[in-house]
Amino acid sequence: MSTEQTVRSREFALRHRVAVGVAWLLVLLLGGVVAVLGLGRLDQSFTASGGPGHRANQAIQERYGNGAAVAPLVAVATWPAATDVRAPETAGRFASVVERAAGPGARTVSYTGTGDEGFLGADGRTVYALVYPGAGEPDLAGLTAVEEAAGTLRTGLRSALPEARVEVTGVLPLQHDSAVAGPGTVALAVKAACAIGLLVLLVLAFRSPLGALAPLLLAGVTAVGALVLVEAVAGFTEISFIVVYLVPVTALVLAVHRWAQPPETGARPAVAAGAAGAAACVALAFFPAAFLRSVGIAGLAVWVVGTAAALTLAPVLRSMAPRPRIGRAPVARPARRPFAAVGLALLVLLAGAATQLRVGNPEAHALVSSGPARDGLDRLTAAGVPSGVLNPLEVLVPEGADAEAVAARAARVPGVLLAAAPPAADWRRAGSAVVVVVPAEEPMTAAGAATVTALRSALAGETNAPGEANAPGGTRAPTLVGGSGVVDRDLVEGVYGLLLYAVPAAALAAFGVLAALTAAGAAFRAVIGALLAAAASAGALTVLWQWGPPDTGAVTGWVPLVVCAFAFCVSLDRSVASAAGGPSGAGPVAARVGALAVLAVGIGPQVELALLVSGFAMAAVLDAPAGRYRARPALSALPVPRSSPRLV
């Protein structure tokens, strides 16, 4: 968009300020209602579609109605020392009580019926059973049903087995206990301090309460409008629920940063950054992975709505609020070069750490520190049962194949604790069967991932022989490896494997558009800086959570995608504005506002939320040192004729 056109858009908005204000108010109010009602359109499974594990889990879910991508509950019982846990009266009683307490439609498996001593603890007193509740799909409603089933199962077992110490654990109960624990007194105080600090920072930066509310209003209309657009697209293609986290935080930081720009020159860099960011997001949206498509479409919506708000609503708000007193970018001084060098070195080191990022659910011990589910986990590990039992694999054996032979072959795979083919009817339907495989290590660890790979290789030849049932024309029906243990593997292979192509495509698209609207050198620095900020944000997650005191072992698979997309967007916007000679303090103010906002909302004991919140906060803060070495006023110095045909 040319200088003349940006001036015309501002003048148009000011001439029709009432109509513009009413229109955006309707977007905020009516759009907010539509956005809330439309959340059900978003895919809530948080699983990577299209991979072999996903296809296996779909087949298991369709045929058996439970299990698959949903991790089972683990019922744990420790008997008095004199009890023989292998005796039929003890083992059989435990199995029957578990089956009754699990409710109708559930699948259960334990020592009884399989005879596999992998279901027994090394202490000789502890037994456990895997319970797949009758209801529960890999979405928010299904996971809630499983969490409720855990409480019912725990109550039923304790009532029926008063002489034993009974606990119920599992991935979902551990996450549930983390969520319901709530922040303590110290965390609440920190949240309140962050919220107050956010408001104080905005008032000090923008001189008045009205000046502080204006960027919040810009962020609100951008977030609501973007969510409405995303939900509309979700009616035609699969959009993940992760966009709910990406959209509002990105909208807030962009709004604060753009509100700080001078009204005379702020529109042009906003349009240039918006066009470049939109081009990068469009490139992401074309890749065949639901998470990448979701991030791309959500980012595109934020850029489009945010740029429209910057061109129309921002001038109206500026006419009513005092002008921000954030200083303009000073000329670079030699004294600042050491700080720029330190910041650049920090970003490079963190980007290197990103290469060691391991994606997947955090290890069980890091999910919650106390609660009934943690008690069950501690009882398992104290009895010598490895934590890999929380994420078992399920092998779908086709009609005509020998389930027992498949189980025997799986049991010989290194890293497998046990493999069993339960004979119960709940595990065999329409000629098929499900074999349960329990790995010794959790799947997000290197050893656990190696076990999954080895199991798939070992069972690759397990198919129907030509001419057998369910093999029309002599074709071979494959044995499918699914279960909650393969979800992380699918994410790595199906999503992160595409990043080798998606990231360069997005960067080239952004550079091409930005170079056409500004100068090639400024465009190159902006895109490289944005990529570096995104990589450094992933590295910060690695250092803090994998290597730091939390020791999660892995970072929830979709969190780095959302955090890196956020870092790329805000860094690109800041770079373009800085190159145009914008205020030097605008970026730090926006970074601090974003960090304080996410901390005020997200501080608490829930590990996955803490991962996301810390990632947003670190991405916002890291953009401040990144800006020290980027900005060379280029955009404002570029002559643009009043008749320029450059349009967005």
DRENRO-353274 format. One record per residue (C-alpha): residue in three letters; x, y, z. Coordinates in steps of 0.1 Angstrom, whole numbers, padded with zeros to 4 digits, always signed. Layout:
BEGIN
ALAXYZ
...
***
This chain:
BEGIN
MET+0000+0000+0000
SER+0015+0034-0010
THR+0020+0064+0013
GLU-0009+0081-0005
GLN-0032+0052+0001
THR-0024+0049+0038
VAL-0031+0086+0042
ARG-0064+0082+0025
SER-0074+0053+0046
ARG-0066+0073+0078
GLU-0085+0103+0065
PHE-0115+0081+0056
ALA-0115+0065+0090
LEU-0114+0099+0107
ARG-0142+0114+0085
HIS-0164+0084+0094
ARG-0152+0078+0129
VAL-0186+0071+0143
ALA-0194+0044+0117
VAL-0160+0029+0120
GLY-0162+0028+0158
VAL-0197+0012+0157
ALA-0186-0014+0131
TRP-0156-0025+0152
LEU-0178-0025+0184
LEU-0202-0049+0167
VAL-0172-0071+0157
LEU-0162-0072+0193
LEU-0196-0078+0208
LEU-0214-0099+0182
GLY-0183-0115+0170
GLY-0174-0125+0206
VAL-0207-0143+0209
VAL-0202-0160+0175
ALA-0167-0170+0184
VAL-0177-0186+0217
LEU-0206-0205+0201
GLY-0183-0217+0172
LEU-0156-0232+0194
GLY-0172-0266+0188
ARG-0162-0264+0152
LEU-0126-0268+0161
ASP-0109-0302+0163
GLN-0102-0309+0200
SER-0083-0341+0196
PHE-0047-0326+0199
THR-0035-0356+0178
ALA-0016-0356+0146
SER-0038-0369+0118
GLY-0026-0389+0088
GLY+0002-0409+0103
PRO+0002-0447+0106
GLY-0005-0445+0143
HIS-0035-0423+0137
ARG-0049-0446+0111
ALA-0044-0475+0135
ASN-0062-0457+0163
GLN-0091-0447+0141
ALA-0095-0484+0132
ILE-0094-0495+0168
GLN-0118-0467+0178
GLU-0143-0476+0151
ARG-0142-0513+0159
TYR-0139-0514+0197
GLY-0152-0479+0207
ASN-0125-0470+0232
GLY-0088-0471+0239
ALA-0067-0462+0208
ALA-0053-0427+0213
VAL-0067-0423+0248
ALA-0043-0436+0275
PRO-0059-0462+0298
LEU-0065-0459+0335
VAL-0041-0480+0356
ALA-0057-0497+0387
VAL-0030-0505+0413
ALA-0035-0527+0444
THR-0009-0536+0470
TRP-0019-0565+0492
PRO-0006-0574+0527
ALA+0027-0592+0529
ALA+0013-0627+0535
THR-0009-0626+0504
ASP-0001-0647+0473
VAL-0009-0623+0445
ARG-0006-0652+0420
ALA-0033-0673+0437
PRO-0065-0675+0417
GLU-0086-0663+0446
THR-0065-0631+0449
ALA-0057-0624+0412
GLY-0091-0635+0401
ARG-0109-0614+0427
PHE-0089-0583+0417
ALA-0097-0588+0380
SER-0134-0593+0386
VAL-0136-0563+0409
VAL-0118-0541+0383
GLU-0141-0553+0356
ARG-0173-0545+0376
ALA-0160-0511+0388
ALA-0149-0502+0352
GLY-0185-0502+0341
PRO-0202-0514+0309
GLY-0183-0513+0276
ALA-0149-0511+0293
ARG-0120-0533+0283
THR-0097-0545+0311
VAL-0066-0567+0312
SER-0045-0580+0341
TYR-0026-0610+0353
THR-0058-0631+0353
GLY-0066-0642+0318
THR-0031-0636+0305
GLY-0008-0652+0331
ASP+0018-0626+0322
GLU+0039-0617+0353
GLY+0046-0583+0338
PHE+0013-0573+0355
LEU+0029-0580+0389
GLY+0052-0558+0409
ALA+0087-0570+0419
ASP+0078-0566+0455
GLY+0055-0596+0453
ARG+0025-0577+0467
THR+0015-0553+0440
VAL-0007-0560+0410
TYR-0021-0536+0384
ALA-0047-0537+0356
LEU-0051-0516+0325
VAL-0086-0502+0321
TYR-0100-0487+0289
PRO-0133-0470+0299
GLY-0163-0476+0277
ALA-0166-0439+0268
GLY-0138-0417+0258
GLU-0125-0404+0225
PRO-0093-0383+0220
ASP-0111-0349+0223
LEU-0119-0327+0253
ALA-0153-0343+0260
GLY-0139-0378+0257
LEU-0109-0370+0280
THR-0133-0355+0306
ALA-0153-0388+0305
VAL-0122-0408+0312
GLU-0112-0385+0341
GLU-0147-0390+0356
ALA-0144-0428+0351
ALA-0112-0427+0371
GLY-0130-0414+0402
THR-0158-0440+0398
LEU-0132-0468+0394
ARG-0112-0456+0424
THR-0143-0455+0446
GLY-0155-0490+0435
LEU-0121-0506+0441
ARG-0117-0492+0475
SER-0151-0503+0485
ALA-0147-0539+0472
LEU-0111-0544+0484
PRO-0108-0529+0519
GLU-0079-0551+0528
ALA-0057-0538+0500
ARG-0043-0504+0493
VAL-0059-0493+0461
GLU-0050-0464+0438
VAL-0060-0454+0402
THR-0034-0435+0381
GLY-0028-0429+0344
VAL-0018-0400+0322
LEU-0052-0383+0323
PRO-0057-0387+0361
LEU-0023-0371+0366
GLN-0032-0342+0343
HIS-0065-0339+0360
ASP-0050-0336+0395
SER-0026-0310+0381
ALA-0055-0290+0367
VAL-0077-0291+0398
ALA-0050-0283+0423
GLY-0052-0247+0415
PRO-0025-0220+0421
GLY-0013-0216+0457
THR-0011-0184+0476
VAL+0023-0174+0462
ALA+0011-0181+0426
LEU-0020-0161+0431
ALA+0000-0132+0444
VAL+0024-0134+0414
LYS-0006-0135+0390
ALA-0021-0104+0407
ALA+0012-0086+0405
CYS+0016-0094+0368
ALA-0019-0081+0361
ILE-0013-0049+0380
GLY+0021-0045+0364
LEU+0005-0049+0330
LEU-0020-0020+0336
VAL+0007+0002+0352
LEU+0031-0004+0322
LEU+0004+0005+0297
VAL-0006+0037+0316
LEU+0030+0048+0319
ALA+0038+0040+0283
PHE+0007+0056+0268
ARG+0002+0085+0292
SER-0034+0080+0302
PRO-0060+0054+0311
LEU-0076+0059+0277
GLY-0043+0055+0260
ALA-0037+0023+0279
LEU-0071+0008+0270
ALA-0068+0016+0233
PRO-0043-0012+0226
LEU-0064-0036+0246
LEU-0094-0027+0225
LEU-0074-0032+0193
ALA-0062-0065+0206
GLY-0098-0075+0215
VAL-0113-0068+0181
THR-0084-0084+0163
ALA-0086-0116+0184
VAL-0124-0119+0181
GLY-0125-0111+0144
ALA-0096-0136+0137
LEU-0114-0164+0157
VAL-0146-0158+0138
LEU-0127-0162+0105
VAL-0109-0193+0117
GLU-0141-0209+0128
ALA-0157-0202+0095
VAL-0129-0219+0077
ALA-0132-0248+0102
GLY-0165-0256+0085
PHE-0146-0267+0054
THR-0113-0282+0068
GLU-0099-0295+0100
ILE-0087-0268+0123
SER-0071-0276+0156
PHE-0082-0261+0190
ILE-0046-0249+0195
VAL-0055-0217+0176
VAL-0075-0206+0207
TYR-0041-0201+0224
LEU-0022-0186+0195
VAL-0047-0159+0183
PRO-0053-0137+0214
VAL-0017-0135+0226
THR-0004-0127+0191
ALA-0032-0101+0187
LEU-0023-0084+0220
VAL+0015-0080+0213
LEU+0008-0068+0177
ALA-0018-0043+0189
VAL+0004-0028+0216
HIS+0034-0026+0192
ARG+0013-0009+0165
TRP-0004+0015+0189
ALA+0030+0028+0198
GLN+0039+0037+0163
PRO+0036+0074+0152
PRO+0004+0080+0133
GLU+0022+0097+0104
THR+0044+0067+0095
GLY+0029+0037+0114
ALA+0005+0026+0088
ARG+0030+0017+0061
PRO+0051-0007+0082
ALA+0019-0022+0096
VAL+0007-0030+0061
ALA+0041-0043+0049
ALA+0045-0065+0080
GLY+0009-0077+0077
ALA+0013-0086+0040
ALA+0046-0105+0047
GLY+0032-0123+0077
ALA+0001-0132+0058
ALA+0021-0146+0030
ALA+0042-0168+0054
CYS+0010-0181+0070
VAL-0005-0189+0037
ALA+0025-0210+0028
LEU+0021-0229+0061
ALA-0016-0235+0055
PHE-0009-0254+0023
PHE+0011-0282+0040
PRO-0008-0315+0046
ALA-0007-0315+0084
ALA-0036-0303+0106
PHE-0014-0285+0131
LEU+0006-0266+0104
ARG-0026-0258+0086
SER-0042-0245+0118
VAL-0013-0223+0127
GLY-0012-0209+0091
ILE-0049-0201+0089
ALA-0049-0186+0124
GLY-0019-0165+0117
LEU-0034-0153+0084
ALA-0066-0143+0102
VAL-0047-0123+0129
TRP-0026-0105+0103
VAL-0056-0096+0081
VAL-0079-0084+0109
GLY-0050-0067+0128
THR-0039-0048+0098
ALA-0075-0037+0090
ALA-0079-0025+0126
ALA-0046-0006+0124
LEU-0057+0012+0093
THR-0092+0021+0104
LEU-0098+0018+0142
ALA-0064+0029+0154
PRO-0067+0064+0138
VAL-0101+0069+0154
LEU-0087+0059+0188
ARG-0057+0082+0184
SER-0080+0111+0178
MET-0094+0105+0213
ALA-0063+0095+0232
PRO-0031+0113+0239
ARG-0002+0104+0217
PRO+0022+0079+0232
ARG+0054+0094+0246
ILE+0076+0064+0236
GLY+0108+0078+0221
ARG+0118+0074+0185
ALA+0146+0051+0176
PRO+0180+0068+0183
VAL+0210+0066+0161
ALA+0231+0035+0168
ARG+0259+0043+0193
PRO+0290+0023+0198
ALA+0282+0019+0235
ARG+0253-0003+0226
ARG+0272-0027+0204
PRO+0282-0050+0233
PHE+0246-0054+0243
ALA+0237-0063+0207
ALA+0265-0088+0206
VAL+0254-0104+0239
GLY+0218-0106+0227
LEU+0228-0121+0194
ALA+0250-0147+0211
LEU+0221-0156+0234
LEU+0197-0161+0205
VAL+0222-0182+0186
LEU+0229-0204+0216
LEU+0192-0209+0223
ALA+0186-0217+0186
GLY+0213-0244+0189
ALA+0195-0258+0220
ALA+0163-0261+0199
THR+0180-0289+0179
GLN+0178-0310+0211
LEU+0140-0304+0216
ARG+0121-0336+0222
VAL+0084-0333+0216
GLY+0058-0353+0233
ASN+0038-0355+0265
PRO+0059-0346+0296
GLU+0071-0376+0315
ALA+0046-0388+0342
HIS+0067-0378+0372
ALA+0066-0342+0360
LEU+0028-0339+0356
VAL+0019-0334+0392
SER+0037-0336+0425
SER+0009-0348+0447
GLY-0026-0362+0446
PRO-0043-0396+0443
ALA-0031-0402+0408
ARG+0005-0394+0419
ASP+0001-0418+0448
GLY-0008-0445+0423
LEU+0022-0438+0402
ASP+0045-0438+0432
ARG+0031-0471+0443
LEU+0038-0486+0409
THR+0074-0474+0407
ALA+0081-0484+0443
ALA+0070-0519+0434
GLY+0094-0519+0405
VAL+0068-0514+0377
PRO+0082-0489+0351
SER+0062-0459+0341
GLY+0059-0471+0305
VAL+0027-0489+0316
LEU+0009-0455+0315
ASN+0012-0454+0277
PRO+0007-0489+0263
LEU+0005-0497+0227
GLU-0024-0515+0211
VAL-0018-0538+0181
LEU-0049-0544+0159
VAL-0046-0579+0145
PRO-0067-0585+0114
GLU-0091-0614+0108
GLY-0074-0646+0101
ALA-0041-0637+0118
ASP-0029-0654+0150
ALA-0031-0629+0179
GLU-0011-0651+0202
ALA+0017-0654+0177
VAL+0017-0616+0173
ALA+0019-0612+0211
ALA+0048-0636+0213
ARG+0066-0618+0186
ALA+0060-0584+0202
ALA+0072-0597+0236
ARG+0106-0604+0221
VAL+0111-0568+0210
PRO+0138-0551+0231
GLY+0122-0526+0255
VAL+0088-0544+0258
LEU+0078-0552+0293
LEU+0049-0575+0283
ALA+0027-0583+0253
ALA-0006-0602+0258
ALA-0035-0612+0236
PRO-0065-0612+0261
PRO-0090-0639+0252
ALA-0120-0619+0265
ALA-0147-0610+0240
ASP-0141-0573+0245
TRP-0107-0578+0229
ARG-0119-0598+0199
ARG-0145-0586+0175
ALA-0155-0594+0139
GLY-0126-0618+0136
SER-0100-0592+0147
ALA-0082-0590+0180
VAL-0063-0564+0200
VAL-0029-0572+0215
VAL-0018-0550+0243
VAL+0020-0542+0244
VAL+0034-0524+0275
PRO+0068-0507+0269
ALA+0092-0503+0298
GLU+0099-0467+0290
GLU+0075-0438+0282
PRO+0072-0431+0245
MET+0085-0396+0247
THR+0119-0408+0259
ALA+0146-0419+0234
ALA+0144-0455+0247
GLY+0106-0455+0244
ALA+0107-0441+0208
ALA+0132-0468+0199
THR+0108-0495+0213
VAL+0080-0482+0191
THR+0102-0482+0160
ALA+0114-0517+0168
LEU+0079-0530+0174
ARG+0066-0516+0141
SER+0096-0532+0123
ALA+0090-0566+0140
LEU+0054-0567+0131
ALA+0057-0553+0096
GLY+0055-0589+0082
GLU+0025-0599+0104
THR-0002-0600+0077
ASN-0028-0624+0065
ALA-0017-0651+0041
PRO-0030-0649+0006
GLY-0065-0662+0003
GLU-0073-0661+0041
ALA-0104-0644+0055
ASN-0107-0606+0051
ALA-0081-0607+0024
PRO-0100-0604-0009
GLY-0080-0613-0040
GLY-0052-0627-0019
THR-0042-0592-0006
ARG-0025-0589+0028
ALA-0042-0571+0056
PRO-0016-0553+0078
THR-0012-0555+0115
LEU-0016-0520+0128
VAL+0003-0505+0158
GLY-0017-0479+0176
GLY-0024-0468+0212
SER-0016-0437+0232
GLY+0021-0445+0229
VAL+0023-0438+0192
VAL+0007-0403+0192
ASP+0039-0385+0199
ARG+0057-0405+0172
ASP+0031-0395+0147
LEU+0036-0359+0157
VAL+0073-0360+0151
GLU+0070-0379+0118
GLY+0039-0362+0104
VAL+0043-0326+0115
TYR+0079-0319+0126
GLY+0092-0338+0096
LEU+0074-0313+0074
LEU+0091-0283+0091
LEU+0122-0289+0069
TYR+0101-0277+0040
ALA+0074-0256+0057
VAL+0098-0232+0074
PRO+0118-0223+0042
ALA+0086-0219+0023
ALA+0071-0195+0048
ALA+0104-0176+0051
LEU+0107-0172+0013
ALA+0071-0161+0010
ALA+0075-0135+0037
PHE+0108-0123+0022
GLY+0093-0120-0013
VAL+0064-0099-0003
LEU+0084-0077+0021
ALA+0112-0071-0005
ALA+0086-0060-0030
LEU+0072-0035-0005
THR+0104-0022+0011
ALA+0141-0027+0006
ALA+0157-0062+0001
GLY+0182-0057+0028
ALA+0156-0047+0054
ALA+0134-0076+0043
PHE+0163-0101+0046
ARG+0172-0089+0081
ALA+0135-0089+0092
VAL+0129-0125+0081
ILE+0162-0139+0094
GLY+0156-0122+0127
ALA+0121-0136+0129
LEU+0134-0171+0122
LEU+0161-0167+0148
ALA+0135-0155+0174
ALA+0113-0185+0167
ALA+0142-0210+0170
ALA+0155-0193+0201
SER+0120-0196+0217
ALA+0120-0234+0210
GLY+0155-0235+0225
ALA+0144-0217+0256
LEU+0117-0243+0261
THR+0143-0270+0259
VAL+0166-0253+0284
LEU+0139-0245+0309
TRP+0118-0277+0308
GLN+0140-0305+0295
TRP+0173-0295+0310
GLY+0160-0274+0339
PRO+0146-0283+0373
PRO+0111-0294+0360
ASP+0129-0322+0340
THR+0098-0330+0319
GLY+0119-0350+0295
ALA+0098-0336+0266
VAL+0077-0306+0256
THR+0040-0311+0247
GLY+0041-0316+0209
TRP+0019-0287+0198
VAL+0033-0261+0222
PRO+0066-0254+0203
LEU+0045-0249+0171
VAL+0023-0223+0187
VAL+0051-0206+0205
CYS+0074-0204+0175
ALA+0046-0191+0153
PHE+0039-0164+0178
ALA+0076-0155+0180
PHE+0079-0153+0143
CYS+0049-0130+0139
VAL+0058-0105+0166
SER+0095-0104+0156
LEU+0086-0098+0120
ASP+0063-0069+0129
ARG+0088-0054+0152
SER+0116-0056+0127
VAL+0096-0039+0099
ALA+0086-0011+0122
SER+0121-0006+0135
ALA+0135-0005+0100
ALA+0109+0023+0093
GLY+0123+0044+0121
GLY+0096+0036+0147
PRO+0100+0042+0184
SER+0129+0023+0200
GLY+0108+0016+0231
ALA+0078+0002+0213
GLY+0092-0034+0210
PRO+0102-0037+0247
VAL+0068-0023+0258
ALA+0050-0048+0236
ALA+0072-0076+0248
ARG+0067-0068+0285
VAL+0029-0064+0280
GLY+0027-0098+0263
ALA+0049-0115+0290
LEU+0029-0100+0319
ALA-0004-0109+0302
VAL+0003-0146+0297
LEU+0018-0149+0332
ALA-0012-0132+0348
VAL-0035-0157+0331
GLY-0015-0189+0331
ILE+0006-0192+0362
GLY-0004-0224+0380
PRO+0004-0260+0386
GLN-0008-0274+0353
VAL+0023-0285+0335
GLU+0011-0282+0299
LEU-0004-0248+0305
ALA+0029-0237+0322
LEU+0048-0249+0292
LEU+0027-0228+0269
VAL+0027-0197+0291
SER+0064-0198+0297
GLY+0070-0203+0260
PHE+0049-0172+0251
ALA+0066-0151+0278
MET+0102-0162+0268
ALA+0094-0155+0231
ALA+0082-0120+0239
VAL+0111-0112+0261
LEU+0137-0127+0237
ASP+0125-0104+0210
ALA+0139-0074+0230
PRO+0176-0084+0226
ALA+0169-0095+0191
GLY+0159-0059+0182
ARG+0192-0044+0193
TYR+0211-0057+0163
ARG+0184-0055+0136
ALA+0171-0020+0130
ARG+0187+0002+0104
PRO+0162+0028+0092
ALA+0154+0017+0057
LEU+0117+0016+0052
SER+0112+0053+0060
ALA+0142+0063+0038
LEU+0128+0045+0008
PRO+0113+0070-0017
VAL+0077+0061-0026
PRO+0060+0081-0053
ARG+0025+0093-0045
SER+0013+0073-0075
SER+0030+0041-0064
PRO+0010+0010-0075
ARG+0023-0011-0046
LEU-0008-0026-0030
VAL-0016-0053-0005
***
